[in-house]
Amino acid sequence: MFPQKFAVAGGTGNLGPTIVEALIDANFEVIILSRSSFHNVDPRAKLQVVDYAFLESLTAALTGQDAVVNVLPSKIIPVEIHFQLIEAAHKAGVKRFLPSEYGCDTSHPPTAKLPIYCDDKVAVVKRLKEISEQESTFTFTPIVTGLFFDWGIEKNFIVNLVGPLSPIYNGGDTLFSTSTLSGIGRAVVGVREHSKETNNRHVYIASTTLTQNQLIEWAEKSDQLQREFVHTADLEEQAYKALKQTPPDAETSMLNLIRCAIFDPRYRSAFSKVDNELLGVPVLPKSEIVEILQQYV
């Protein structure tokens, strides 16, 4: 039996290389779609230069592929490019499409209404549903992961363990779900291994679900960090004001709303049910979480 073939769009960014590595380690053939040939990629993968603006270029690159994994970042890459990739995959006969979802739960109605998601991720999934209803051989699976855990710790986005000051949202005791990059890579493999069970639905993973205060305690920083207490309701208000400015302050609005989606339970920041067992994604014990924290303290 020939190995199944994956095309990964955005395979050279923060998350893409981990997904590429996981797929190749699971004996899938991988091509990486890129606008440039000047990227260092896993030598076991093939780098395919494409022009995302041209449907014909994308369709030719995707012909013969079994699945497409889109890791192109939303908002940074125009939504039209995401739609173009979907159309090319459909036209090329791709069987499974994984959109660039990886993050907060945009299937939750309050989250879906946030400006950072409604015109991009939500619109993309809507389009995938439309095509899959018309063409049963074209299927899709959005993977909801929460914030990238190891990346978020390294970038001081979850909590600033380096200090001296760290924002603490809503008192620091709000549970939120988060996944490691390697866990997300494993989930992508798991989706293909369990194609029937993941057909045309969101799947949820979490390497851990915890709070900011737990992270500070486990990093043994409780007596060393100064805490700046922030209410996500204030962040949300500031975000909408930023959008109304002339010109709009899109960056402030986006970052504030992402923090709201992560740390505000109104946006289902902690997943009540996950597909870790189905997809083979391990839940991290405290000892492994501490090891990750220690890398960046």
C-alpha positions as CSV (number, residue, x, y, z in Angstrom):
1,M,0.0,0.0,0.0
2,F,1.4,3.4,-0.9
3,P,1.7,6.0,1.9
4,Q,-0.9,8.6,2.0
5,K,0.1,12.1,0.8
6,F,-0.2,15.3,2.8
7,A,0.2,18.9,1.6
8,V,1.0,21.4,4.3
9,A,0.5,25.1,3.7
10,G,2.4,27.2,6.1
11,G,4.8,24.5,6.9
12,T,7.7,26.9,7.7
13,G,6.1,28.9,10.5
14,N,5.8,28.4,14.3
15,L,3.6,25.3,14.1
16,G,4.1,24.0,10.6
17,P,7.5,22.3,11.1
18,T,6.2,20.3,14.1
19,I,3.2,19.1,12.0
20,V,5.5,18.2,9.1
21,E,7.8,16.2,11.4
22,A,4.8,14.3,13.0
23,L,3.4,13.4,9.6
24,I,6.7,12.1,8.3
25,D,7.4,10.2,11.4
26,A,4.0,8.5,11.0
27,N,5.1,7.4,7.5
28,F,3.1,9.9,5.5
29,E,4.5,11.6,2.4
30,V,4.6,15.4,2.8
31,I,4.9,18.3,0.5
32,I,5.3,21.8,1.9
33,L,3.6,24.6,0.0
34,S,5.6,27.8,0.0
35,R,5.8,31.0,-1.9
36,S,9.6,30.8,-1.7
37,S,12.2,28.2,-2.2
38,F,14.5,29.8,0.4
39,H,13.4,27.9,3.5
40,N,15.1,25.2,5.5
41,V,12.7,22.4,5.8
42,D,12.8,18.8,6.9
43,P,14.9,17.1,4.2
44,R,12.4,14.2,4.2
45,A,9.7,16.6,2.8
46,K,9.4,18.1,-0.6
47,L,9.2,21.9,-0.9
48,Q,6.7,23.0,-3.6
49,V,6.7,26.6,-4.6
50,V,3.2,27.9,-5.3
51,D,1.4,31.2,-6.0
52,Y,-1.5,31.3,-3.6
53,A,-3.1,34.0,-5.8
54,F,-3.6,31.6,-8.7
55,L,-6.1,28.8,-8.5
56,E,-4.4,26.9,-11.3
57,S,-1.0,26.9,-9.5
58,L,-2.5,25.6,-6.3
59,T,-4.7,23.0,-8.0
60,A,-1.7,21.6,-9.9
61,A,0.3,21.3,-6.6
62,L,-2.5,19.6,-4.8
63,T,-3.4,17.1,-7.5
64,G,-2.7,13.6,-6.2
65,Q,-2.7,14.7,-2.5
66,D,-5.0,12.9,0.0
67,A,-5.2,15.7,2.5
68,V,-4.3,19.3,3.0
69,V,-3.2,20.8,6.3
70,N,-3.6,24.6,6.3
71,V,-1.3,26.2,8.9
72,L,-1.3,29.7,7.2
73,P,-2.1,32.2,10.0
74,S,-5.5,33.8,10.0
75,K,-5.7,37.6,9.8
76,I,-2.0,37.8,8.7
77,I,-2.8,35.9,5.5
78,P,-6.0,37.3,3.9
79,V,-9.0,35.1,4.1
80,E,-9.3,35.1,0.3
81,I,-6.1,33.0,0.3
82,H,-7.6,30.5,2.7
83,F,-10.7,30.3,0.5
84,Q,-8.5,29.8,-2.6
85,L,-6.7,26.9,-0.9
86,I,-10.0,25.3,-0.2
87,E,-11.2,25.7,-3.7
88,A,-8.0,24.3,-5.1
89,A,-8.1,21.3,-2.8
90,H,-11.7,20.6,-3.8
91,K,-10.9,20.9,-7.5
92,A,-7.8,18.7,-7.1
93,G,-9.8,15.9,-5.5
94,V,-8.3,16.1,-2.0
95,K,-10.3,14.0,0.5
96,R,-9.6,15.8,3.8
97,F,-9.0,19.4,4.6
98,L,-7.7,20.6,7.9
99,P,-8.3,24.4,8.2
100,S,-6.1,26.8,10.1
101,E,-8.2,26.6,13.2
102,Y,-5.6,25.6,15.9
103,G,-6.6,27.9,18.8
104,C,-9.7,29.0,20.6
105,D,-13.1,27.4,20.2
106,T,-14.7,29.2,17.3
107,S,-17.6,26.7,17.2
108,H,-18.8,28.3,20.5
109,P,-21.3,31.1,19.5
110,P,-19.9,33.9,21.7
111,T,-16.4,33.2,20.5
112,A,-17.5,33.0,16.8
113,K,-18.9,36.5,17.1
114,L,-15.6,38.1,18.0
115,P,-14.2,40.2,15.1
116,I,-10.9,38.3,15.0
117,Y,-12.7,35.1,14.2
118,C,-16.1,35.8,12.5
119,D,-14.8,37.0,9.1
120,D,-11.9,34.5,9.0
121,K,-11.9,31.2,10.8
122,V,-15.7,31.0,11.1
123,A,-16.2,31.9,7.5
124,V,-13.7,29.3,6.4
125,V,-15.4,26.5,8.3
126,K,-18.8,27.6,6.9
127,R,-17.4,27.3,3.3
128,L,-16.0,23.9,4.1
129,K,-19.4,22.8,5.3
130,E,-21.0,24.0,2.1
131,I,-18.6,22.1,-0.1
132,S,-18.8,18.9,1.9
133,E,-22.6,19.0,1.8
134,Q,-22.4,19.2,-2.0
135,E,-19.5,16.7,-2.4
136,S,-19.5,13.8,0.0
137,T,-15.9,12.8,-0.9
138,F,-14.6,16.2,0.3
139,T,-14.4,16.2,4.1
140,F,-12.9,18.5,6.8
141,T,-11.7,18.6,10.4
142,P,-11.0,21.8,12.4
143,I,-8.7,21.1,15.4
144,V,-9.4,23.2,18.5
145,T,-6.2,23.3,20.6
146,G,-6.3,26.4,22.8
147,L,-3.2,28.5,22.9
148,F,0.1,26.8,22.0
149,F,1.5,26.0,25.5
150,D,5.3,25.8,25.0
151,W,5.2,28.7,22.5
152,G,3.0,30.8,24.9
153,I,5.4,30.2,27.8
154,E,8.4,31.1,25.7
155,K,6.8,34.3,24.4
156,N,5.5,35.3,27.8
157,F,2.0,35.3,26.4
158,I,0.4,32.9,28.9
159,V,2.3,34.3,31.9
160,N,5.6,36.3,32.1
161,L,7.8,34.1,34.3
162,V,10.9,36.1,33.5
163,G,9.3,39.1,35.2
164,P,9.5,41.4,36.9
165,L,5.8,42.1,36.0
166,S,3.2,39.7,34.7
167,P,-0.4,40.4,33.6
168,I,-2.8,38.2,35.6
169,Y,-6.2,37.9,34.0
170,N,-9.4,37.8,36.1
171,G,-7.5,37.0,39.3
172,G,-5.4,34.2,37.7
173,D,-7.7,31.3,38.7
174,T,-9.5,31.0,35.4
175,L,-9.0,27.5,33.9
176,F,-7.9,27.4,30.3
177,S,-7.0,24.6,27.9
178,T,-3.7,24.7,26.1
179,S,-1.7,22.3,23.8
180,T,2.0,21.8,23.1
181,L,3.2,22.0,19.5
182,S,4.1,18.3,19.5
183,G,0.6,17.5,20.8
184,I,-1.0,19.4,17.9
185,G,1.3,17.5,15.5
186,R,0.1,14.3,17.0
187,A,-3.5,15.4,16.7
188,V,-3.1,16.0,12.9
189,V,-1.8,12.4,12.5
190,G,-4.6,11.1,14.7
191,V,-7.2,12.8,12.5
192,R,-6.0,10.9,9.5
193,E,-5.7,7.7,11.4
194,H,-9.3,8.0,12.6
195,S,-10.8,9.6,9.5
196,K,-14.3,8.2,10.0
197,E,-14.6,9.4,13.6
198,T,-13.3,12.9,12.8
199,N,-15.3,13.4,9.6
200,N,-16.8,16.9,9.2
201,R,-16.6,17.9,12.8
202,H,-14.5,19.9,15.2
203,V,-12.1,17.9,17.4
204,Y,-10.7,19.2,20.7
205,I,-7.4,18.5,22.3
206,A,-5.6,19.8,25.4
207,S,-2.2,18.9,26.7
208,T,-3.3,20.4,30.0
209,T,-6.0,22.6,31.5
210,L,-4.8,24.8,34.3
211,T,-4.6,28.4,35.6
212,Q,-2.1,31.2,35.5
213,N,-1.7,30.9,39.3
214,Q,-0.9,27.2,39.1
215,L,1.8,28.0,36.5
216,I,3.4,30.6,38.7
217,E,3.3,28.3,41.7
218,W,4.8,25.3,39.8
219,A,7.5,27.6,38.4
220,E,8.3,28.6,42.0
221,K,7.8,32.2,41.1
222,S,5.1,33.1,43.6
223,D,7.3,35.3,45.8
224,Q,9.2,36.8,42.9
225,L,6.7,38.1,40.3
226,Q,4.9,41.4,40.5
227,R,1.3,40.9,39.4
228,E,-0.6,43.3,37.2
229,F,-4.3,42.4,37.6
230,V,-6.3,42.8,34.4
231,H,-10.0,42.2,33.7
232,T,-10.8,40.7,30.4
233,A,-14.0,42.9,30.2
234,D,-11.7,45.9,30.2
235,L,-9.6,44.4,27.4
236,E,-12.6,43.7,25.3
237,E,-13.9,47.3,25.7
238,Q,-10.4,48.6,24.7
239,A,-10.4,46.2,21.7
240,Y,-13.6,47.6,20.3
241,K,-12.5,51.2,20.9
242,A,-9.3,50.4,19.0
243,L,-11.3,49.2,16.0
244,K,-13.3,52.5,15.9
245,Q,-10.2,54.6,15.8
246,T,-9.1,56.4,12.6
247,P,-7.2,54.5,11.4
248,P,-8.3,51.4,13.3
249,D,-5.7,49.9,15.7
250,A,-6.1,46.3,14.5
251,E,-3.1,44.9,16.4
252,T,-4.3,46.1,19.8
253,S,-7.8,44.9,19.1
254,M,-6.6,41.5,17.9
255,L,-4.2,40.8,20.9
256,N,-6.8,42.0,23.4
257,L,-9.6,39.8,22.0
258,I,-7.3,36.8,21.8
259,R,-6.5,37.2,25.5
260,C,-10.2,37.5,26.2
261,A,-10.9,34.2,24.3
262,I,-8.1,32.5,26.2
263,F,-8.7,33.7,29.8
264,D,-12.5,34.5,29.9
265,P,-14.8,31.6,30.6
266,R,-17.6,33.3,28.6
267,Y,-15.6,32.1,25.5
268,R,-15.2,28.5,26.7
269,S,-11.5,28.9,27.5
270,A,-11.5,25.4,29.2
271,F,-12.7,22.5,27.1
272,S,-15.3,20.3,28.9
273,K,-14.6,17.4,26.5
274,V,-11.6,16.5,24.5
275,D,-10.6,14.0,21.8
276,N,-7.1,13.3,23.2
277,E,-7.7,9.5,23.6
278,L,-9.1,9.1,20.1
279,L,-6.2,11.1,18.5
280,G,-3.4,9.7,20.7
281,V,-2.6,13.1,22.3
282,P,-1.1,12.7,25.8
283,V,-2.2,14.8,28.7
284,L,0.9,16.2,30.4
285,P,1.6,15.3,34.0
286,K,2.7,18.1,36.4
287,S,6.3,16.9,36.2
288,E,6.4,17.5,32.4
289,I,4.7,20.9,32.7
290,V,7.4,21.9,35.2
291,E,10.1,20.8,32.8
292,I,8.7,23.1,30.1
293,L,8.4,26.0,32.5
294,Q,12.0,25.5,33.7
295,Q,13.3,25.9,30.1
296,Y,12.1,29.5,30.1
297,V,12.5,30.7,33.7
